Amino acid sequence: MVRYLLGRIIGLIIVLFIVSVLAFLLMHSIPGGPFDETKNPLPPAAKANILKKYGLDKPIYEQYINYMGNALHGDFGISFQSPTETVIDLIARTWPVSIQLGLLAIIVAFTTGLAAGIIAAIKQNTWIDYIVTFISTLGITVPNFVIALWLLLIFSIQLGWVPTGGWPTEGGEWTSAILPVITLALGPSALVARYTRSSMVEVIRSEYIRTARAKGLSARVVILRHTLKNALIPMITILAPQIPNLITGTIFVEVIYRIPGLGKFFVSSIYLRDYPMIMATMLLVAALWSITYLLSDILYTVVDPRVRLS
């Protein structure tokens, strides 16, 4: 176990190094820069001073070495789009909003998807099963920005039931969280429902479930104690990739609903060439992905004792 964890930690460090190199090279290969001429061009001397202040006048390899050296000491620089804040301060201000949105979406996705999948499996080959399958297919195939626009058009603009944007903890009404959470949860919920149904149907048809029924166990006991527990094992693989995406904030959802989360600021960072913010966000997402997969491997051993980490 310890050897396995050490190996994964070393792998995490390698992944972060590769991501940092690729992100740094991609940022600087895109034409334009954070202080290039706009409607109000800077005088050459002023622009040279700004580039020198942020170290952008140095060769790219030297910029990378300086950045990573500072990052290893917890200094990710000053955000270009918010010069009064460090990148750490900006992430600390915006990420909690994305975490709130993501956690609510995870709860809604798991509960609704699990319930729908169980019902569809129990009622397989009935109209209920067909409806759940159809809705799940739509949830998986339709992009969330399309869902967001339709929900916004119907429930906010046409019916006026909920606000068009904002977030409760950032001065908005509590109802402003309804549409973003539904939009963000629909895709993962559809995945959970579909795979729960498939896993449960497979388990229901297995030999040991037939044996449990033959022993006279009630349908409730068979479903909850035997079928559902074994059907949940594949769900770990399905849900694991969704968690980092939901917690870091889906870009389209935050932009469309004007939620001041990390995803929205990441979009503006790309547009404004905010190199420090882009780098920090990319490293954060890469770290979350690696940690999530590590935790999912550990959770496998808890759910299924037959699995051993080696």
C-alpha positions as CSV (number, residue, x, y, z in Angstrom):
1,M,0.0,0.0,0.0
2,V,2.7,2.5,1.0
3,R,4.8,1.6,-2.0
4,Y,1.8,2.1,-4.3
5,L,1.0,5.5,-2.8
6,L,4.6,6.6,-3.2
7,G,4.5,5.5,-6.8
8,R,1.3,7.5,-7.4
9,I,2.7,10.6,-5.7
10,I,5.8,10.4,-7.9
11,G,3.5,10.0,-10.9
12,L,1.6,13.1,-9.8
13,I,4.8,15.2,-9.7
14,I,5.7,14.0,-13.2
15,V,2.2,14.9,-14.5
16,L,2.3,18.4,-12.9
17,F,5.8,18.9,-14.5
18,I,4.6,17.9,-18.0
19,V,1.4,20.0,-17.7
20,S,3.4,23.0,-16.6
21,V,5.8,22.7,-19.5
22,L,3.0,22.2,-22.1
23,A,0.8,25.0,-20.7
24,F,3.7,27.4,-20.5
25,L,4.8,26.7,-24.1
26,L,1.2,26.9,-25.4
27,M,0.6,30.2,-23.7
28,H,3.7,31.9,-25.2
29,S,3.2,30.3,-28.7
30,I,-0.2,32.1,-29.1
31,P,0.2,35.4,-31.0
32,G,-0.3,38.5,-28.8
33,G,0.5,39.2,-25.2
34,P,-1.0,40.7,-22.1
35,F,0.3,44.2,-22.8
36,D,0.1,44.4,-26.6
37,E,-1.3,47.4,-28.2
38,T,-5.1,47.9,-27.9
39,K,-7.3,50.9,-28.4
40,N,-5.1,52.8,-26.0
41,P,-1.5,51.7,-26.9
42,L,1.2,52.1,-24.2
43,P,4.3,54.2,-25.0
44,P,7.2,52.0,-25.8
45,A,9.1,52.9,-22.6
46,A,6.1,52.2,-20.4
47,K,5.5,48.9,-22.1
48,A,9.2,47.9,-21.7
49,N,9.0,48.8,-18.0
50,I,5.9,46.6,-17.5
51,L,7.4,43.7,-19.3
52,K,10.5,44.0,-17.2
53,K,8.4,44.2,-14.0
54,Y,6.8,40.9,-14.8
55,G,9.9,39.3,-16.2
56,L,8.3,38.9,-19.7
57,D,11.4,40.5,-21.4
58,K,13.5,37.5,-20.6
59,P,13.9,34.3,-22.7
60,I,11.1,31.8,-22.4
61,Y,13.2,29.1,-20.7
62,E,14.3,31.6,-18.1
63,Q,10.7,32.8,-17.5
64,Y,9.7,29.2,-16.9
65,I,12.5,28.5,-14.5
66,N,11.8,31.6,-12.5
67,Y,8.0,30.9,-12.5
68,M,8.4,27.3,-11.3
69,G,11.0,28.3,-8.7
70,N,8.6,30.8,-7.2
71,A,5.7,28.3,-7.5
72,L,7.6,25.8,-5.5
73,H,7.7,28.4,-2.7
74,G,3.9,29.0,-3.0
75,D,4.3,32.2,-5.1
76,F,2.2,31.9,-8.3
77,G,2.6,35.6,-9.1
78,I,0.3,38.6,-9.5
79,S,-2.8,38.3,-11.7
80,F,-2.6,40.6,-14.8
81,Q,-6.4,41.1,-14.8
82,S,-6.5,42.0,-11.1
83,P,-3.1,43.6,-10.3
84,T,-4.1,44.2,-6.7
85,E,-4.5,40.5,-6.0
86,T,-2.1,37.6,-6.1
87,V,-3.1,34.5,-8.0
88,I,-3.6,32.6,-4.8
89,D,-5.9,35.4,-3.5
90,L,-7.9,35.3,-6.7
91,I,-8.3,31.6,-6.6
92,A,-9.2,31.7,-2.9
93,R,-11.9,34.2,-3.8
94,T,-13.4,32.5,-6.9
95,W,-12.9,28.8,-6.3
96,P,-15.2,28.4,-3.3
97,V,-18.1,29.5,-5.6
98,S,-17.2,26.8,-8.1
99,I,-16.9,24.3,-5.2
100,Q,-20.4,25.1,-4.0
101,L,-21.8,24.8,-7.5
102,G,-19.9,21.5,-8.1
103,L,-20.9,19.9,-4.8
104,L,-24.6,20.7,-5.2
105,A,-24.4,19.3,-8.7
106,I,-22.7,16.1,-7.5
107,I,-25.4,15.6,-4.9
108,V,-28.2,16.2,-7.3
109,A,-26.5,14.1,-10.1
110,F,-25.8,11.1,-7.8
111,T,-29.2,11.0,-6.0
112,T,-31.4,11.5,-9.1
113,G,-29.2,9.3,-11.4
114,L,-29.1,6.5,-8.8
115,A,-32.8,6.6,-8.2
116,A,-33.6,6.7,-11.9
117,G,-31.2,3.8,-12.7
118,I,-32.6,1.6,-9.9
119,I,-36.2,2.2,-11.1
120,A,-35.3,1.6,-14.7
121,A,-33.5,-1.7,-13.8
122,I,-36.4,-3.0,-11.7
123,K,-38.9,-2.0,-14.4
124,Q,-36.7,-3.0,-17.3
125,N,-38.4,-3.3,-20.7
126,T,-41.3,-1.2,-19.6
127,W,-42.3,2.3,-20.5
128,I,-40.6,3.6,-17.4
129,D,-37.3,2.0,-18.5
130,Y,-37.7,3.5,-22.0
131,I,-38.3,7.0,-20.7
132,V,-35.3,6.9,-18.3
133,T,-33.1,5.5,-21.2
134,F,-34.3,8.2,-23.6
135,I,-33.7,11.1,-21.1
136,S,-30.3,9.6,-20.1
137,T,-29.3,9.6,-23.8
138,L,-30.3,13.2,-24.2
139,G,-28.4,14.2,-21.0
140,I,-25.3,12.5,-22.3
141,T,-25.4,13.8,-25.9
142,V,-26.7,17.3,-25.5
143,P,-23.9,19.8,-24.5
144,N,-24.5,21.6,-21.2
145,F,-24.2,25.0,-22.8
146,V,-27.2,24.2,-25.0
147,I,-29.1,23.0,-22.0
148,A,-28.2,26.1,-20.1
149,L,-29.4,28.4,-22.9
150,W,-32.8,26.5,-23.2
151,L,-33.4,26.5,-19.4
152,L,-32.5,30.2,-19.3
153,L,-34.8,31.0,-22.1
154,I,-37.8,29.1,-20.8
155,F,-37.6,29.5,-17.0
156,S,-36.0,32.9,-16.6
157,I,-36.9,34.9,-19.7
158,Q,-40.3,33.5,-20.7
159,L,-41.7,32.3,-17.4
160,G,-39.7,34.6,-15.0
161,W,-39.6,31.9,-12.3
162,V,-35.9,32.3,-11.5
163,P,-33.2,34.9,-12.0
164,T,-31.1,35.0,-15.2
165,G,-27.8,34.7,-13.3
166,G,-25.8,35.3,-10.2
167,W,-25.0,33.2,-7.1
168,P,-26.6,33.2,-3.6
169,T,-23.3,33.7,-1.7
170,E,-22.3,36.5,-4.0
171,G,-25.3,38.8,-3.5
172,G,-27.8,36.8,-5.7
173,E,-31.1,35.2,-4.6
174,W,-31.1,31.6,-3.5
175,T,-33.2,30.7,-6.5
176,S,-30.3,31.8,-8.8
177,A,-28.6,28.5,-8.0
178,I,-31.4,26.3,-9.3
179,L,-30.7,26.5,-13.1
180,P,-26.9,26.3,-12.9
181,V,-27.1,23.2,-10.6
182,I,-29.6,21.5,-12.9
183,T,-27.6,22.3,-16.0
184,L,-24.3,21.1,-14.4
185,A,-25.9,17.9,-12.9
186,L,-27.9,16.7,-15.9
187,G,-24.9,15.2,-17.8
188,P,-23.4,13.3,-14.8
189,S,-26.9,12.3,-13.6
190,A,-27.6,10.7,-17.0
191,L,-24.3,8.8,-16.8
192,V,-25.1,7.6,-13.3
193,A,-28.6,6.5,-14.4
194,R,-27.4,4.7,-17.5
195,Y,-24.6,2.8,-15.8
196,T,-26.6,2.1,-12.7
197,R,-29.3,0.5,-14.8
198,S,-26.8,-1.5,-16.8
199,S,-24.9,-2.7,-13.8
200,M,-28.0,-3.6,-11.8
201,V,-29.5,-5.5,-14.8
202,E,-26.3,-7.5,-15.1
203,V,-26.2,-8.2,-11.4
204,I,-29.9,-9.1,-11.2
205,R,-29.3,-11.8,-13.9
206,S,-26.4,-13.3,-12.0
207,E,-26.5,-16.7,-10.3
208,Y,-26.0,-15.5,-6.7
209,I,-29.0,-13.2,-7.0
210,R,-31.1,-16.1,-8.2
211,T,-29.9,-18.0,-5.2
212,A,-30.8,-15.2,-2.8
213,R,-34.3,-15.1,-4.2
214,A,-34.6,-18.9,-4.0
215,K,-33.8,-18.6,-0.3
216,G,-36.9,-16.5,0.2
217,L,-35.3,-13.1,0.7
218,S,-37.6,-10.2,0.0
219,A,-37.1,-8.1,-3.1
220,R,-36.1,-5.1,-1.0
221,V,-33.3,-7.0,0.7
222,V,-32.1,-8.5,-2.6
223,I,-31.9,-5.1,-4.2
224,L,-30.4,-3.1,-1.4
225,R,-28.1,-5.6,0.2
226,H,-26.9,-7.6,-2.8
227,T,-27.8,-6.0,-6.2
228,L,-27.2,-2.3,-5.4
229,K,-23.9,-2.9,-3.5
230,N,-22.3,-4.8,-6.4
231,A,-23.8,-2.6,-9.0
232,L,-22.1,0.5,-7.4
233,I,-18.6,-0.8,-7.9
234,P,-18.4,0.3,-11.6
235,M,-19.9,3.6,-10.7
236,I,-16.6,4.7,-9.0
237,T,-14.9,4.6,-12.5
238,I,-17.8,6.6,-14.0
239,L,-18.0,9.3,-11.3
240,A,-14.3,9.8,-10.7
241,P,-13.6,11.9,-13.9
242,Q,-16.7,14.0,-13.2
243,I,-15.7,15.3,-9.8
244,P,-12.7,17.5,-10.9
245,N,-14.7,19.0,-13.7
246,L,-17.6,19.9,-11.4
247,I,-15.5,21.2,-8.5
248,T,-13.3,23.4,-10.7
249,G,-16.4,24.8,-12.4
250,T,-17.7,24.2,-15.9
251,I,-16.7,27.2,-18.0
252,F,-19.9,27.5,-20.1
253,V,-22.2,27.2,-17.1
254,E,-20.4,29.9,-15.1
255,V,-20.2,32.3,-18.1
256,I,-23.8,31.8,-19.2
257,Y,-25.3,32.3,-15.7
258,R,-22.7,35.0,-14.8
259,I,-21.4,33.0,-11.8
260,P,-18.2,34.6,-10.4
261,G,-16.4,31.3,-10.1
262,L,-13.0,29.9,-11.1
263,G,-14.3,28.8,-14.6
264,K,-15.5,32.3,-15.5
265,F,-12.2,33.9,-14.4
266,F,-10.2,31.2,-16.4
267,V,-12.0,32.3,-19.6
268,S,-11.2,35.9,-19.0
269,S,-7.6,34.9,-18.2
270,I,-7.2,33.3,-21.6
271,Y,-8.7,36.3,-23.3
272,L,-6.5,38.7,-21.4
273,R,-3.4,36.5,-21.6
274,D,-3.2,36.4,-17.8
275,Y,-0.3,33.9,-17.8
276,P,0.0,33.5,-14.0
277,M,-3.7,32.7,-13.6
278,I,-3.7,30.3,-16.5
279,M,-0.7,28.4,-15.2
280,A,-2.1,28.1,-11.7
281,T,-5.5,27.0,-12.9
282,M,-4.0,24.3,-15.2
283,L,-1.8,23.0,-12.4
284,L,-4.8,23.0,-10.0
285,V,-7.0,21.0,-12.4
286,A,-4.2,18.5,-13.1
287,A,-3.6,18.0,-9.4
288,L,-7.3,17.4,-8.8
289,W,-7.5,14.9,-11.6
290,S,-4.6,12.9,-10.3
291,I,-5.8,13.0,-6.6
292,T,-9.3,12.0,-7.6
293,Y,-8.0,8.9,-9.5
294,L,-5.8,8.0,-6.5
295,L,-8.8,8.2,-4.2
296,S,-11.0,6.2,-6.5
297,D,-8.4,3.4,-6.5
298,I,-8.4,3.4,-2.7
299,L,-12.2,3.5,-2.6
300,Y,-12.2,0.4,-4.9
301,T,-10.5,-1.6,-2.1
302,V,-13.2,-0.5,0.4
303,V,-16.1,-1.3,-1.8
304,D,-14.6,-4.5,-3.2
305,P,-12.3,-6.4,-0.8
306,R,-11.0,-8.6,-3.6
307,V,-9.2,-5.6,-5.1
308,R,-5.6,-5.0,-3.8
309,L,-3.3,-2.1,-4.4
310,S,0.1,-3.1,-5.6
